[in-house]
């Protein structure tokens, strides 16, 4: 009976040993899978960082270009104001010319009526 009990304990110990070995192998496999996923994620992050580094350089170049355009456009603002002023003066000058034209026409009519010259 003692030998049967010892045999049962040996089988139980062996089963427990197999159980722990298998659980250990399963945990190692899961940890290895997690490690592989993390390594893949790290490689993907490095690749994306390299890709976006190029975009950063492009964005920096665009920012400089926009600043140059702004500085150039600010110099044009002065010319635009000058053109607006000239346009206003031309409009006023056209009004004066129109008034003078009417006055000259009136004078011409008066002169023709005074001298009674037939119109051409």
C-alpha positions as CSV (number, residue, x, y, z in Angstrom):
1,X,0.0,0.0,0.0
2,X,2.9,2.3,0.8
3,X,4.3,1.6,-2.6
4,X,1.0,2.3,-4.3
5,X,0.7,5.6,-2.5
6,X,4.3,6.5,-3.5
7,X,3.5,5.6,-7.1
8,X,0.4,7.8,-7.0
9,X,2.5,10.7,-5.5
10,X,5.2,10.2,-8.1
11,X,2.5,10.3,-10.9
12,X,0.9,13.4,-9.2
13,X,4.4,15.1,-8.9
14,X,5.1,14.2,-12.5
15,X,1.7,15.5,-13.7
16,X,2.2,18.7,-11.7
17,X,5.7,19.0,-13.1
18,X,4.3,18.6,-16.6
19,X,1.6,21.1,-15.9
20,X,4.0,23.7,-14.6
21,X,6.4,23.0,-17.6
22,X,3.5,23.4,-20.0
23,X,2.2,26.6,-18.3
24,X,5.7,27.9,-18.3
25,X,6.1,27.2,-22.0
26,X,2.7,28.8,-22.7
27,X,3.6,31.9,-20.8
28,X,7.0,32.1,-22.5
29,X,5.2,31.8,-25.9
30,X,2.8,34.6,-25.0
31,X,5.6,36.8,-23.7
32,X,7.6,36.1,-26.9
33,X,4.6,37.0,-29.0
34,X,4.1,40.2,-27.1
35,X,7.8,40.9,-27.4
36,X,7.6,40.4,-31.2
37,X,4.6,42.7,-31.4
38,X,6.5,45.4,-29.4
39,X,9.5,45.0,-31.7
40,X,7.3,45.3,-34.8
41,X,5.7,48.4,-33.2
42,X,9.1,49.9,-32.5
43,X,10.2,49.4,-36.1
44,X,6.9,50.9,-37.4
45,X,7.4,53.9,-35.1
46,X,11.0,54.4,-36.4
47,X,9.7,54.2,-40.0
48,X,6.9,56.6,-39.4
49,X,9.3,59.0,-37.6
50,X,11.6,58.9,-40.6
51,X,8.7,59.6,-43.0
52,X,7.4,62.5,-40.9
53,X,10.9,64.0,-40.5
54,X,10.8,64.6,-44.3
55,X,7.4,66.2,-43.9
56,X,8.8,68.4,-41.2
57,X,11.6,69.6,-43.5
58,X,9.0,70.4,-46.2
59,X,6.8,72.2,-43.7
60,X,9.7,74.2,-42.5
61,X,10.6,75.2,-46.1
62,X,6.9,76.2,-46.8
63,X,6.9,78.3,-43.6
64,X,10.0,80.2,-44.8
65,X,8.4,80.6,-48.3
66,X,5.2,82.0,-46.8
67,X,7.2,84.5,-44.6
68,X,9.0,85.7,-47.7
69,X,5.7,86.1,-49.6
70,X,4.3,88.1,-46.7
71,X,7.3,90.4,-46.6
72,X,7.0,90.9,-50.4
73,X,3.3,91.6,-50.2
74,X,3.8,94.2,-47.5
75,X,6.0,96.1,-49.9
76,X,3.2,96.0,-52.5
77,X,0.7,97.5,-50.0
78,X,2.4,100.8,-50.4
79,X,2.1,100.7,-54.2
80,X,-1.6,99.6,-53.9
81,X,-2.3,102.7,-51.7
82,X,-0.5,104.9,-54.3
83,X,-2.6,103.3,-57.1
84,X,-5.8,103.9,-55.1
85,X,-4.8,107.6,-54.6
86,X,-4.0,108.0,-58.3
87,X,-7.3,106.4,-59.2
88,X,-9.2,108.8,-57.0
89,X,-7.3,111.8,-58.5
90,X,-8.1,110.5,-62.0
91,X,-11.8,110.3,-61.1
92,X,-11.8,113.8,-59.8
93,X,-9.9,115.0,-62.9
94,X,-12.5,113.4,-65.2
95,X,-15.2,115.2,-63.3
96,X,-13.4,118.6,-63.8
97,X,-12.8,117.8,-67.5
98,X,-16.5,117.0,-67.9
99,X,-17.5,120.3,-66.2
100,X,-15.0,122.2,-68.5
101,X,-16.3,120.5,-71.5
102,X,-19.9,121.5,-70.7
103,X,-18.6,125.1,-70.0
104,X,-16.8,125.2,-73.3
105,X,-19.8,123.9,-75.1
106,X,-21.9,126.6,-73.4
107,X,-19.4,129.3,-74.4
108,X,-19.3,128.0,-78.0
109,X,-23.1,128.2,-78.1
110,X,-23.0,131.8,-76.8
111,X,-20.3,132.8,-79.2
112,X,-22.3,131.4,-82.1
113,X,-25.4,133.1,-81.0
114,X,-23.6,136.4,-80.6
115,X,-21.9,136.3,-84.0
116,X,-24.6,134.2,-85.5
117,X,-22.2,131.9,-87.1
118,X,-23.9,128.8,-88.4
119,X,-22.7,125.6,-86.7
120,X,-20.3,123.5,-88.8
